[in-house]
């Protein structure tokens, strides 16, 4: 407990991930993880083979790296985050969980990915990117919340282009995004030789339209896209679906 207290700064809190005893340090003033990170980790884990080397791109507080350390048989996970303070906080979460042998946190710009890692380094890349296109306007370009939400420091094309350099042939890129960007994602993936292979729509409930999409593509893969069944967050008002409870490791009510 003393070690845990030494790793936490005054404005931070520790949250229990309810998975293999994992915990995460979060700063409520920055960007705390949401359902999207949990769902993407579960979706991506299905495409991660034993002893894979994987990259959590735009890793933020490191939530996806932590979840994948438990949900996959990956040998090594690199988490890449451009914001120094956020990256340092994520590294402290890794230490708190005793995972420094499995997860390596790197503070750097994904656009420098080739010089950081070299070409064809990863079996899998997972990215929960900023969703909002950056069109200028009144946003604080140095605010961690703004950086997490807006394409200020990287664009969707940057993510897909760099992934095509860093992935081994047939390596997989898994993304979560908004449905309105689906055409952009599929076109950019194919442009950079990452062939879309799996697509899943996330709906708040069975009667509502999808609010999120998850896409997995394979670098130099063959052309065949599999549409997975829709994922519903709630099966009825206020009642989580059985699959959501399963993903979160909760008992269905």
Buried (B, 14 or more C-beta within 10 A) or exposed (E): EEEEEEBBEEEBEBBEBEBEEBBBBBBEEBBBBEBBBBBBBBBBBEBBEEEBBBBBBBBBBBBBBBBBBBBBEBEBBBBBBBBEEBBEBBBBBBBBBEBEEBBBBBBBBBBEBEEBBEEEBBBBBBBBBBBBEBEEEEBEEEBBEBBBBBBBBBBBBBBBBBBBBBBBEEBBBBBBBBBEBBEBBBEBBBEBBBBBBBBBBBBEEEEEEBEBBBBBBBBEBEEEEEEEEEBBBBBEEEEBBEBBBEBBEEEEE
